């Protein structure tokens, strides 16, 4: 369904290949709006009270960091197939902050072709989300479905 | 910072303890709005085109399922300490659909007290997100920071 020029399919990429996204600026407004809807803990919604928290200041919900990573992922991935995640592992070494200008870098770590379906496989990719100071905000290991180029 | 009656702290819960949330109804509007902002793939944003996709119909972004799980988690958890995730593993056995009425059940799978900080530890919890038909939409393994009751 995706109509990209130069799209890459399974069989046309290898372990070690990588791509980098554009950037996305995270605002205090977005951190608070997302948290009020989905993760209403005071250190995500109240800049004043957050100063006394574990995070010592307003911190983004890790799930907003994940959502922004996905936005950048959809925009930056070179694949011809859709992005359907099977299994994900996430770590947040530090919280995303207001003013962070995030980008992601994704690298293919493993490719396993399906034995029963020769046009299909599982790619393991690692996506690192960093801000403009190179601080790591999220590390994701993700298994996604891949397909060979349609004939 | 949380002021709950009957809050539970580290040392007052054990492996096997569990809790269940209230329910949350997922609408087509929310699926599309979230996806347009964070996961703009056609099977998350366009009910018609989605019929021809891997999901055979409009499917929620897995990241919206995660965000709703977190909303239910914040509302249902019995802990006196804040919820700070360290490491998460997610699987989506089936996609969340419009009309799903979701709830979560969380069970403590492991408790490891810190050696250096006696008031601190890591809880491993498993949270299963299901709809009203008992279909599993997400399985999460999560390591969270836990604290003993303040003296």
Interface residues (C-beta under 8 A of the other chain):
Chain A: X1 X34 X37 X38 X39 X40 X41 X42 X43 X49 X52 X53 X54 X61 X62 X63 X66 X67 X68 X70 X71 X74 X82 X83 X84 X85 X86 X87 X88 X89 X90 X91 X92 X145
Chain B: X1 X34 X37 X38 X39 X40 X41 X42 X43 X49 X52 X53 X54 X61 X62 X63 X66 X67 X68 X70 X71 X74 X82 X83 X84 X85 X86 X87 X88 X89 X90 X91 X92 X145
